[in-house]
Amino acid sequence: MSVATPQIYKFPPLYTPQTNKLIRKQQLQTWESIILQSCAQLSKWCIGRNGKVYNQATGELLLSIFENEEIQRSCNIEFQQEIWAFMLQNGTALQLKEFEDSNMMAILWESLDSWSSTILEWCETSGKLNQVITIYEICQSDENSSCKFYGMPTSFCLLVLQRLVDCHRATLLKDQGKVVGVKIV
């Protein structure tokens, strides 16, 4: 599976940290945009800190974002860390609890508010309003395999649902302190 990348992805200086502060900021913004667009195109929620995205079912490497074999360029580890720090600061990447012991980052190719609107709309159109539904039903159920939020990591989904709770549109149901379901109104 290939990803359509912008022309600048073939520009060798993109892979080397620039010394000018203004240029460096633009460079970081460009990397952020490339990562967000690539993950959205692949419908992938997570990417390794090394920029690699794998097919979870087959283990096949789908993308190595920080390496461009065509022009034989790659970002060094320090620059990759700077890109991640920039995205964490901007809220477009998250270090989720389930990834604390790994080198995985969750990518927000849409905002949490946008995802909460998408899930709310799904509840409205699928007749799930005012019903108790599980997180599994939302993110992993086969009936949702065509939905944009299908495959969303559980902890990511909980952040999205918290937005609905904050807007008084949902109630999280817990058992022994663990969220087991949600009722969206």
Rosetta constraint file for C-alpha pairs under 8 A:
AtomPair CA 1 CA 62 HARMONIC 6.05 0.50
AtomPair CA 2 CA 62 HARMONIC 7.24 0.50
AtomPair CA 2 CA 63 HARMONIC 7.54 0.50
AtomPair CA 3 CA 38 HARMONIC 6.12 0.50
AtomPair CA 3 CA 41 HARMONIC 6.73 0.50
AtomPair CA 3 CA 42 HARMONIC 7.37 0.50
AtomPair CA 3 CA 63 HARMONIC 7.85 0.50
AtomPair CA 4 CA 38 HARMONIC 7.50 0.50
AtomPair CA 5 CA 9 HARMONIC 6.31 0.50
AtomPair CA 5 CA 34 HARMONIC 6.88 0.50
AtomPair CA 5 CA 38 HARMONIC 7.41 0.50
AtomPair CA 6 CA 34 HARMONIC 7.53 0.50
AtomPair CA 7 CA 11 HARMONIC 7.32 0.50
AtomPair CA 8 CA 14 HARMONIC 7.33 0.50
AtomPair CA 9 CA 14 HARMONIC 7.07 0.50
AtomPair CA 9 CA 68 HARMONIC 7.85 0.50
AtomPair CA 10 CA 68 HARMONIC 7.51 0.50
AtomPair CA 10 CA 70 HARMONIC 7.79 0.50
AtomPair CA 10 CA 71 HARMONIC 6.56 0.50
AtomPair CA 12 CA 16 HARMONIC 7.62 0.50
AtomPair CA 12 CA 71 HARMONIC 7.09 0.50
AtomPair CA 12 CA 73 HARMONIC 6.48 0.50
AtomPair CA 13 CA 17 HARMONIC 7.80 0.50
AtomPair CA 13 CA 18 HARMONIC 7.79 0.50
AtomPair CA 14 CA 27 HARMONIC 6.60 0.50
AtomPair CA 15 CA 66 HARMONIC 7.68 0.50
AtomPair CA 15 CA 73 HARMONIC 6.50 0.50
AtomPair CA 15 CA 74 HARMONIC 5.64 0.50
AtomPair CA 15 CA 75 HARMONIC 4.80 0.50
AtomPair CA 15 CA 76 HARMONIC 7.91 0.50
AtomPair CA 16 CA 75 HARMONIC 6.36 0.50
AtomPair CA 16 CA 76 HARMONIC 7.81 0.50
AtomPair CA 16 CA 79 HARMONIC 7.68 0.50
AtomPair CA 17 CA 24 HARMONIC 6.65 0.50
AtomPair CA 17 CA 27 HARMONIC 7.88 0.50
AtomPair CA 17 CA 79 HARMONIC 6.45 0.50
AtomPair CA 18 CA 23 HARMONIC 6.46 0.50
AtomPair CA 18 CA 24 HARMONIC 5.17 0.50
AtomPair CA 18 CA 27 HARMONIC 7.72 0.50
AtomPair CA 19 CA 23 HARMONIC 7.59 0.50
AtomPair CA 19 CA 24 HARMONIC 6.57 0.50
AtomPair CA 20 CA 24 HARMONIC 5.94 0.50
AtomPair CA 21 CA 25 HARMONIC 6.17 0.50
AtomPair CA 22 CA 26 HARMONIC 6.38 0.50
AtomPair CA 23 CA 27 HARMONIC 6.01 0.50
AtomPair CA 24 CA 28 HARMONIC 6.18 0.50
AtomPair CA 25 CA 29 HARMONIC 6.19 0.50
AtomPair CA 26 CA 30 HARMONIC 6.09 0.50
AtomPair CA 27 CA 31 HARMONIC 6.33 0.50
AtomPair CA 28 CA 32 HARMONIC 6.14 0.50
AtomPair CA 28 CA 83 HARMONIC 5.94 0.50
AtomPair CA 28 CA 86 HARMONIC 7.00 0.50
AtomPair CA 29 CA 33 HARMONIC 6.16 0.50
AtomPair CA 30 CA 34 HARMONIC 6.18 0.50
AtomPair CA 31 CA 35 HARMONIC 6.13 0.50
AtomPair CA 31 CA 83 HARMONIC 7.01 0.50
AtomPair CA 32 CA 36 HARMONIC 6.14 0.50
AtomPair CA 32 CA 83 HARMONIC 7.23 0.50
AtomPair CA 32 CA 87 HARMONIC 6.46 0.50
AtomPair CA 32 CA 92 HARMONIC 7.96 0.50
AtomPair CA 33 CA 37 HARMONIC 6.00 0.50
AtomPair CA 34 CA 38 HARMONIC 5.96 0.50
AtomPair CA 35 CA 39 HARMONIC 6.11 0.50
AtomPair CA 35 CA 65 HARMONIC 7.20 0.50
AtomPair CA 36 CA 40 HARMONIC 6.11 0.50
AtomPair CA 36 CA 92 HARMONIC 7.89 0.50
AtomPair CA 36 CA 107 HARMONIC 6.95 0.50
AtomPair CA 36 CA 108 HARMONIC 7.19 0.50
AtomPair CA 36 CA 109 HARMONIC 4.91 0.50
AtomPair CA 37 CA 41 HARMONIC 6.09 0.50
AtomPair CA 37 CA 109 HARMONIC 7.00 0.50
AtomPair CA 38 CA 42 HARMONIC 6.24 0.50
AtomPair CA 39 CA 43 HARMONIC 5.68 0.50
AtomPair CA 39 CA 44 HARMONIC 4.96 0.50
AtomPair CA 39 CA 45 HARMONIC 6.74 0.50
AtomPair CA 39 CA 46 HARMONIC 7.87 0.50
AtomPair CA 39 CA 47 HARMONIC 7.98 0.50
AtomPair CA 39 CA 107 HARMONIC 7.35 0.50
AtomPair CA 39 CA 109 HARMONIC 6.87 0.50
AtomPair CA 40 CA 44 HARMONIC 6.47 0.50
AtomPair CA 40 CA 109 HARMONIC 5.82 0.50
AtomPair CA 43 CA 148 HARMONIC 7.62 0.50
AtomPair CA 44 CA 53 HARMONIC 7.83 0.50
AtomPair CA 45 CA 106 HARMONIC 5.60 0.50
AtomPair CA 45 CA 107 HARMONIC 5.47 0.50
AtomPair CA 45 CA 108 HARMONIC 7.41 0.50
AtomPair CA 45 CA 151 HARMONIC 7.85 0.50
AtomPair CA 45 CA 152 HARMONIC 6.50 0.50
AtomPair CA 45 CA 153 HARMONIC 7.37 0.50
AtomPair CA 46 CA 53 HARMONIC 7.35 0.50
AtomPair CA 46 CA 104 HARMONIC 6.29 0.50
AtomPair CA 46 CA 105 HARMONIC 5.44 0.50
AtomPair CA 46 CA 106 HARMONIC 4.49 0.50
AtomPair CA 46 CA 107 HARMONIC 5.82 0.50
AtomPair CA 47 CA 51 HARMONIC 6.08 0.50
AtomPair CA 47 CA 52 HARMONIC 5.94 0.50
AtomPair CA 47 CA 53 HARMONIC 5.19 0.50
AtomPair CA 47 CA 104 HARMONIC 5.61 0.50
AtomPair CA 47 CA 105 HARMONIC 5.42 0.50
AtomPair CA 47 CA 106 HARMONIC 6.62 0.50
AtomPair CA 47 CA 107 HARMONIC 7.25 0.50
AtomPair CA 48 CA 52 HARMONIC 5.20 0.50
AtomPair CA 48 CA 53 HARMONIC 6.45 0.50
AtomPair CA 48 CA 103 HARMONIC 5.57 0.50
AtomPair CA 48 CA 104 HARMONIC 4.37 0.50
AtomPair CA 48 CA 105 HARMONIC 6.04 0.50
AtomPair CA 49 CA 80 HARMONIC 7.41 0.50
AtomPair CA 49 CA 81 HARMONIC 7.63 0.50
AtomPair CA 49 CA 84 HARMONIC 7.50 0.50
AtomPair CA 49 CA 103 HARMONIC 5.40 0.50
AtomPair CA 49 CA 104 HARMONIC 5.78 0.50
AtomPair CA 49 CA 105 HARMONIC 6.44 0.50
AtomPair CA 50 CA 64 HARMONIC 7.81 0.50
AtomPair CA 50 CA 66 HARMONIC 7.27 0.50
AtomPair CA 50 CA 77 HARMONIC 7.68 0.50
AtomPair CA 50 CA 80 HARMONIC 7.18 0.50
AtomPair CA 50 CA 103 HARMONIC 7.88 0.50
AtomPair CA 51 CA 63 HARMONIC 7.63 0.50
AtomPair CA 51 CA 64 HARMONIC 5.33 0.50
AtomPair CA 51 CA 65 HARMONIC 4.97 0.50
AtomPair CA 51 CA 66 HARMONIC 5.51 0.50
AtomPair CA 52 CA 61 HARMONIC 7.14 0.50
AtomPair CA 52 CA 62 HARMONIC 7.56 0.50
AtomPair CA 52 CA 63 HARMONIC 5.54 0.50
AtomPair CA 52 CA 64 HARMONIC 4.31 0.50
AtomPair CA 52 CA 65 HARMONIC 6.33 0.50
AtomPair CA 52 CA 66 HARMONIC 7.95 0.50
AtomPair CA 53 CA 61 HARMONIC 6.11 0.50
AtomPair CA 53 CA 62 HARMONIC 5.51 0.50
AtomPair CA 53 CA 63 HARMONIC 5.09 0.50
AtomPair CA 53 CA 64 HARMONIC 6.46 0.50
AtomPair CA 54 CA 59 HARMONIC 5.66 0.50
AtomPair CA 54 CA 60 HARMONIC 5.47 0.50
AtomPair CA 54 CA 61 HARMONIC 4.47 0.50
AtomPair CA 54 CA 62 HARMONIC 5.21 0.50
AtomPair CA 54 CA 63 HARMONIC 7.04 0.50
AtomPair CA 55 CA 59 HARMONIC 5.11 0.50
AtomPair CA 55 CA 60 HARMONIC 5.22 0.50
AtomPair CA 55 CA 61 HARMONIC 6.45 0.50
AtomPair CA 55 CA 62 HARMONIC 6.40 0.50
AtomPair CA 56 CA 60 HARMONIC 7.75 0.50
AtomPair CA 64 CA 68 HARMONIC 7.87 0.50
AtomPair CA 66 CA 74 HARMONIC 5.45 0.50
AtomPair CA 66 CA 75 HARMONIC 5.50 0.50
AtomPair CA 66 CA 80 HARMONIC 7.58 0.50
AtomPair CA 67 CA 72 HARMONIC 7.61 0.50
AtomPair CA 67 CA 73 HARMONIC 6.02 0.50
AtomPair CA 67 CA 74 HARMONIC 4.27 0.50
AtomPair CA 67 CA 75 HARMONIC 6.76 0.50
AtomPair CA 68 CA 72 HARMONIC 5.71 0.50
AtomPair CA 68 CA 73 HARMONIC 5.33 0.50
AtomPair CA 68 CA 74 HARMONIC 6.10 0.50
AtomPair CA 69 CA 73 HARMONIC 6.53 0.50
AtomPair CA 75 CA 79 HARMONIC 6.10 0.50
AtomPair CA 75 CA 80 HARMONIC 6.26 0.50
AtomPair CA 76 CA 80 HARMONIC 6.29 0.50
AtomPair CA 77 CA 81 HARMONIC 6.21 0.50
AtomPair CA 78 CA 82 HARMONIC 6.32 0.50
AtomPair CA 79 CA 83 HARMONIC 6.23 0.50
AtomPair CA 80 CA 84 HARMONIC 6.34 0.50
AtomPair CA 81 CA 85 HARMONIC 6.13 0.50
AtomPair CA 82 CA 86 HARMONIC 6.15 0.50
AtomPair CA 83 CA 87 HARMONIC 6.30 0.50
AtomPair CA 84 CA 88 HARMONIC 6.01 0.50
AtomPair CA 84 CA 93 HARMONIC 7.31 0.50
AtomPair CA 85 CA 89 HARMONIC 6.08 0.50
AtomPair CA 86 CA 90 HARMONIC 6.25 0.50
AtomPair CA 87 CA 91 HARMONIC 6.02 0.50
AtomPair CA 87 CA 92 HARMONIC 5.19 0.50
AtomPair CA 87 CA 93 HARMONIC 5.26 0.50
AtomPair CA 88 CA 92 HARMONIC 6.16 0.50
AtomPair CA 88 CA 93 HARMONIC 4.92 0.50
AtomPair CA 88 CA 94 HARMONIC 5.97 0.50
AtomPair CA 91 CA 108 HARMONIC 7.62 0.50
AtomPair CA 92 CA 107 HARMONIC 6.00 0.50
AtomPair CA 92 CA 108 HARMONIC 4.86 0.50
AtomPair CA 92 CA 109 HARMONIC 6.94 0.50
AtomPair CA 92 CA 111 HARMONIC 7.66 0.50
AtomPair CA 93 CA 105 HARMONIC 6.36 0.50
AtomPair CA 93 CA 106 HARMONIC 5.52 0.50
AtomPair CA 93 CA 107 HARMONIC 4.57 0.50
AtomPair CA 93 CA 108 HARMONIC 5.78 0.50
AtomPair CA 94 CA 105 HARMONIC 5.88 0.50
AtomPair CA 94 CA 106 HARMONIC 5.01 0.50
AtomPair CA 94 CA 107 HARMONIC 6.44 0.50
AtomPair CA 94 CA 108 HARMONIC 7.62 0.50
AtomPair CA 95 CA 99 HARMONIC 6.49 0.50
AtomPair CA 95 CA 100 HARMONIC 6.64 0.50
AtomPair CA 95 CA 104 HARMONIC 7.43 0.50
AtomPair CA 95 CA 105 HARMONIC 5.40 0.50
AtomPair CA 95 CA 106 HARMONIC 6.21 0.50
AtomPair CA 96 CA 100 HARMONIC 6.38 0.50
AtomPair CA 96 CA 105 HARMONIC 7.28 0.50
AtomPair CA 96 CA 106 HARMONIC 6.69 0.50
AtomPair CA 96 CA 155 HARMONIC 6.60 0.50
AtomPair CA 96 CA 156 HARMONIC 7.20 0.50
AtomPair CA 97 CA 155 HARMONIC 6.99 0.50
AtomPair CA 98 CA 155 HARMONIC 7.13 0.50
AtomPair CA 99 CA 103 HARMONIC 7.05 0.50
AtomPair CA 99 CA 104 HARMONIC 5.76 0.50
AtomPair CA 99 CA 105 HARMONIC 7.18 0.50
AtomPair CA 106 CA 156 HARMONIC 7.87 0.50
AtomPair CA 108 CA 112 HARMONIC 7.41 0.50
AtomPair CA 110 CA 114 HARMONIC 6.10 0.50
AtomPair CA 110 CA 115 HARMONIC 6.61 0.50
AtomPair CA 111 CA 115 HARMONIC 6.31 0.50
AtomPair CA 112 CA 116 HARMONIC 6.11 0.50
AtomPair CA 112 CA 159 HARMONIC 7.32 0.50
AtomPair CA 112 CA 160 HARMONIC 5.38 0.50
AtomPair CA 112 CA 163 HARMONIC 7.33 0.50
AtomPair CA 113 CA 117 HARMONIC 6.23 0.50
AtomPair CA 113 CA 160 HARMONIC 7.10 0.50
AtomPair CA 113 CA 163 HARMONIC 6.68 0.50
AtomPair CA 114 CA 118 HARMONIC 6.24 0.50
AtomPair CA 115 CA 119 HARMONIC 6.23 0.50
AtomPair CA 115 CA 149 HARMONIC 7.53 0.50
AtomPair CA 115 CA 160 HARMONIC 6.30 0.50
AtomPair CA 116 CA 120 HARMONIC 6.07 0.50
AtomPair CA 116 CA 160 HARMONIC 5.22 0.50
AtomPair CA 116 CA 161 HARMONIC 6.30 0.50
AtomPair CA 116 CA 163 HARMONIC 6.45 0.50
AtomPair CA 116 CA 164 HARMONIC 6.32 0.50
AtomPair CA 117 CA 121 HARMONIC 6.03 0.50
AtomPair CA 118 CA 122 HARMONIC 6.19 0.50
AtomPair CA 118 CA 149 HARMONIC 7.98 0.50
AtomPair CA 119 CA 123 HARMONIC 6.23 0.50
AtomPair CA 119 CA 149 HARMONIC 7.61 0.50
AtomPair CA 120 CA 124 HARMONIC 6.29 0.50
AtomPair CA 120 CA 184 HARMONIC 7.42 0.50
AtomPair CA 121 CA 125 HARMONIC 6.17 0.50
AtomPair CA 122 CA 126 HARMONIC 5.84 0.50
AtomPair CA 122 CA 128 HARMONIC 7.95 0.50
AtomPair CA 123 CA 127 HARMONIC 5.90 0.50
AtomPair CA 123 CA 128 HARMONIC 4.61 0.50
AtomPair CA 123 CA 129 HARMONIC 5.41 0.50
AtomPair CA 123 CA 184 HARMONIC 7.42 0.50
AtomPair CA 124 CA 128 HARMONIC 6.36 0.50
AtomPair CA 124 CA 129 HARMONIC 5.86 0.50
AtomPair CA 128 CA 132 HARMONIC 7.92 0.50
AtomPair CA 128 CA 133 HARMONIC 7.60 0.50
AtomPair CA 128 CA 184 HARMONIC 7.65 0.50
AtomPair CA 129 CA 183 HARMONIC 7.24 0.50
AtomPair CA 129 CA 184 HARMONIC 5.43 0.50
AtomPair CA 129 CA 185 HARMONIC 5.33 0.50
AtomPair CA 130 CA 183 HARMONIC 5.81 0.50
AtomPair CA 130 CA 184 HARMONIC 5.66 0.50
AtomPair CA 130 CA 185 HARMONIC 5.08 0.50
AtomPair CA 131 CA 183 HARMONIC 5.57 0.50
AtomPair CA 131 CA 184 HARMONIC 7.01 0.50
AtomPair CA 132 CA 181 HARMONIC 6.27 0.50
AtomPair CA 132 CA 182 HARMONIC 5.53 0.50
AtomPair CA 132 CA 183 HARMONIC 4.64 0.50
AtomPair CA 132 CA 184 HARMONIC 7.64 0.50
AtomPair CA 133 CA 137 HARMONIC 6.39 0.50
AtomPair CA 133 CA 138 HARMONIC 7.45 0.50
AtomPair CA 133 CA 181 HARMONIC 5.36 0.50
AtomPair CA 133 CA 182 HARMONIC 5.50 0.50
AtomPair CA 133 CA 183 HARMONIC 6.41 0.50
AtomPair CA 134 CA 138 HARMONIC 6.63 0.50
AtomPair CA 134 CA 180 HARMONIC 6.00 0.50
AtomPair CA 134 CA 181 HARMONIC 4.11 0.50
AtomPair CA 134 CA 182 HARMONIC 6.23 0.50
AtomPair CA 135 CA 139 HARMONIC 6.19 0.50
AtomPair CA 135 CA 140 HARMONIC 7.99 0.50
AtomPair CA 135 CA 154 HARMONIC 6.90 0.50
AtomPair CA 135 CA 157 HARMONIC 7.42 0.50
AtomPair CA 135 CA 180 HARMONIC 6.86 0.50
AtomPair CA 135 CA 181 HARMONIC 5.84 0.50
AtomPair CA 135 CA 182 HARMONIC 7.30 0.50
AtomPair CA 136 CA 140 HARMONIC 5.09 0.50
AtomPair CA 136 CA 141 HARMONIC 6.29 0.50
AtomPair CA 136 CA 154 HARMONIC 7.91 0.50
AtomPair CA 137 CA 141 HARMONIC 4.74 0.50
AtomPair CA 137 CA 144 HARMONIC 7.94 0.50
AtomPair CA 138 CA 144 HARMONIC 7.12 0.50
AtomPair CA 138 CA 149 HARMONIC 7.85 0.50
AtomPair CA 138 CA 150 HARMONIC 7.32 0.50
AtomPair CA 139 CA 144 HARMONIC 7.32 0.50
AtomPair CA 139 CA 149 HARMONIC 6.28 0.50
AtomPair CA 139 CA 150 HARMONIC 4.79 0.50
AtomPair CA 139 CA 151 HARMONIC 5.21 0.50
AtomPair CA 139 CA 152 HARMONIC 5.45 0.50
AtomPair CA 139 CA 153 HARMONIC 7.43 0.50
AtomPair CA 139 CA 154 HARMONIC 7.48 0.50
AtomPair CA 139 CA 157 HARMONIC 7.58 0.50
AtomPair CA 140 CA 144 HARMONIC 7.12 0.50
AtomPair CA 140 CA 145 HARMONIC 7.44 0.50
AtomPair CA 140 CA 150 HARMONIC 5.95 0.50
AtomPair CA 140 CA 151 HARMONIC 5.61 0.50
AtomPair CA 140 CA 152 HARMONIC 7.75 0.50
AtomPair CA 141 CA 145 HARMONIC 6.85 0.50
AtomPair CA 141 CA 150 HARMONIC 7.79 0.50
AtomPair CA 144 CA 150 HARMONIC 6.01 0.50
AtomPair CA 145 CA 150 HARMONIC 5.49 0.50
AtomPair CA 146 CA 150 HARMONIC 7.03 0.50
AtomPair CA 152 CA 156 HARMONIC 6.58 0.50
AtomPair CA 152 CA 157 HARMONIC 6.27 0.50
AtomPair CA 153 CA 157 HARMONIC 6.21 0.50
AtomPair CA 154 CA 158 HARMONIC 6.25 0.50
AtomPair CA 155 CA 159 HARMONIC 6.48 0.50
AtomPair CA 156 CA 160 HARMONIC 6.45 0.50
AtomPair CA 157 CA 161 HARMONIC 6.08 0.50
AtomPair CA 158 CA 162 HARMONIC 6.00 0.50
AtomPair CA 159 CA 163 HARMONIC 6.76 0.50
AtomPair CA 160 CA 164 HARMONIC 7.09 0.50
AtomPair CA 161 CA 165 HARMONIC 6.33 0.50
AtomPair CA 161 CA 170 HARMONIC 7.27 0.50
AtomPair CA 161 CA 172 HARMONIC 7.98 0.50
AtomPair CA 162 CA 166 HARMONIC 6.06 0.50
AtomPair CA 162 CA 170 HARMONIC 7.98 0.50
AtomPair CA 163 CA 167 HARMONIC 6.38 0.50
AtomPair CA 164 CA 168 HARMONIC 6.25 0.50
AtomPair CA 164 CA 169 HARMONIC 5.02 0.50
AtomPair CA 164 CA 170 HARMONIC 5.30 0.50
AtomPair CA 164 CA 184 HARMONIC 7.84 0.50
AtomPair CA 165 CA 169 HARMONIC 5.60 0.50
AtomPair CA 165 CA 170 HARMONIC 4.56 0.50
AtomPair CA 165 CA 171 HARMONIC 5.80 0.50
AtomPair CA 165 CA 172 HARMONIC 7.43 0.50
AtomPair CA 169 CA 184 HARMONIC 5.72 0.50
AtomPair CA 169 CA 185 HARMONIC 5.14 0.50
AtomPair CA 170 CA 182 HARMONIC 6.69 0.50
AtomPair CA 170 CA 183 HARMONIC 5.47 0.50
AtomPair CA 170 CA 184 HARMONIC 4.17 0.50
AtomPair CA 170 CA 185 HARMONIC 5.80 0.50
AtomPair CA 171 CA 182 HARMONIC 5.64 0.50
AtomPair CA 171 CA 183 HARMONIC 5.27 0.50
AtomPair CA 171 CA 184 HARMONIC 6.53 0.50
AtomPair CA 172 CA 179 HARMONIC 6.42 0.50
AtomPair CA 172 CA 180 HARMONIC 7.78 0.50
AtomPair CA 172 CA 181 HARMONIC 6.07 0.50
AtomPair CA 172 CA 182 HARMONIC 4.51 0.50
AtomPair CA 172 CA 183 HARMONIC 6.58 0.50
AtomPair CA 173 CA 179 HARMONIC 5.66 0.50
AtomPair CA 173 CA 180 HARMONIC 5.86 0.50
AtomPair CA 173 CA 181 HARMONIC 5.03 0.50
AtomPair CA 173 CA 182 HARMONIC 5.51 0.50
AtomPair CA 173 CA 183 HARMONIC 7.55 0.50
AtomPair CA 174 CA 178 HARMONIC 5.11 0.50
AtomPair CA 174 CA 179 HARMONIC 4.25 0.50
AtomPair CA 174 CA 180 HARMONIC 5.41 0.50
AtomPair CA 174 CA 181 HARMONIC 6.97 0.50
AtomPair CA 175 CA 179 HARMONIC 6.45 0.50
AtomPair CA 175 CA 180 HARMONIC 6.41 0.50
